[in-house]
Amino acid sequence: MNKDVMTVSDAVREGYGSCSTLMRRIRDGKLPSVKKGGRRYVKRSDLESAGLHQDVRTGYENTVHLVVSQAPSLSDAQVEAIAGILSAGRDSR
């Protein structure tokens, strides 16, 4: 396949944004795409033209970024609970 054409999933893996961001831009008509065989394809040049520049993160860092970007926000109580757990771990050293 042409190196300029990729699935939305590939674009996410390559750091062009989250799946929801890319799909929203496609839905809003800001990112051209073609659907073929149940997959949606975009051009690398269209991603760049839409202002979606490839992130320099790779592998593990990109996966962590993807998970964090899609995770719900923590409540103040959850933040306090996590801080307590982390500080307790620091005290046991």
C-alpha positions as CSV (number, residue, x, y, z in Angstrom):
1,M,0.0,0.0,0.0
2,N,1.0,3.6,-0.6
3,K,3.1,4.9,2.3
4,D,1.0,8.1,2.2
5,V,-2.2,6.2,2.8
6,M,-3.0,4.5,6.2
7,T,-5.9,3.4,8.3
8,V,-7.1,5.7,11.1
9,S,-5.7,3.1,13.6
10,D,-2.3,3.3,11.9
11,A,-2.5,7.1,12.1
12,V,-3.2,6.9,15.9
13,R,-0.3,4.5,16.4
14,E,2.0,6.9,14.5
15,G,1.0,9.7,16.8
16,Y,-1.3,11.9,14.7
17,G,-3.9,12.1,17.5
18,S,-6.4,9.9,19.3
19,C,-9.0,7.9,17.4
20,S,-11.8,10.2,18.7
21,T,-10.0,13.3,17.5
22,L,-9.4,11.8,14.0
23,M,-12.9,10.5,13.7
24,R,-14.4,13.9,14.8
25,R,-12.3,15.7,12.2
26,I,-13.5,13.2,9.6
27,R,-17.1,13.6,10.7
28,D,-16.8,17.4,10.6
29,G,-15.3,17.4,7.1
30,K,-11.9,18.7,8.2
31,L,-10.1,15.4,7.4
32,P,-10.8,13.6,4.1
33,S,-11.1,9.8,4.3
34,V,-12.2,6.8,2.3
35,K,-14.0,3.8,3.8
36,K,-13.1,0.5,2.2
37,G,-13.8,-3.0,3.5
38,G,-14.9,-1.8,6.9
39,R,-11.7,0.3,7.4
40,R,-11.3,4.1,7.1
41,Y,-8.2,5.3,5.3
42,V,-6.6,8.7,5.4
43,K,-3.6,10.3,3.6
44,R,-0.6,11.3,5.6
45,S,-0.5,14.6,3.6
46,D,-4.1,15.3,4.6
47,L,-3.2,14.7,8.3
48,E,-0.4,17.2,8.0
49,S,-2.6,19.7,6.1
50,A,-5.2,19.4,8.8
51,G,-2.6,20.5,11.4
52,L,-2.2,17.0,12.8
53,H,1.5,16.6,13.0
54,Q,3.1,13.3,13.9
55,D,4.1,13.0,17.5
56,V,7.7,12.0,18.2
57,R,6.7,9.5,20.8
58,T,6.9,5.9,19.9
59,G,6.0,2.5,21.2
60,Y,5.4,2.6,25.0
61,E,5.2,6.4,25.3
62,N,2.6,6.6,22.6
63,T,0.5,3.8,24.2
64,V,0.7,5.5,27.6
65,H,-0.3,8.9,26.0
66,L,-3.3,7.2,24.2
67,V,-4.5,5.5,27.4
68,V,-4.1,8.7,29.4
69,S,-5.8,10.9,26.8
70,Q,-8.9,8.6,26.8
71,A,-9.1,8.1,30.6
72,P,-11.7,10.0,32.6
73,S,-10.6,12.8,34.9
74,L,-10.0,11.9,38.5
75,S,-12.1,13.4,41.3
76,D,-10.4,15.4,44.1
77,A,-11.1,12.4,46.4
78,Q,-9.4,10.0,44.0
79,V,-6.4,12.3,43.6
80,E,-6.1,12.5,47.4
81,A,-6.4,8.7,47.8
82,I,-3.6,8.1,45.2
83,A,-1.4,10.7,46.8
84,G,-1.9,8.9,50.1
85,I,-0.9,5.6,48.6
86,L,2.2,7.0,46.9
87,S,3.3,8.9,50.1
88,A,2.8,5.7,52.2
89,G,5.1,3.8,49.7
90,R,7.7,6.5,50.1
91,D,7.6,6.2,53.9
92,S,8.2,2.5,53.9
93,R,11.6,2.8,52.2
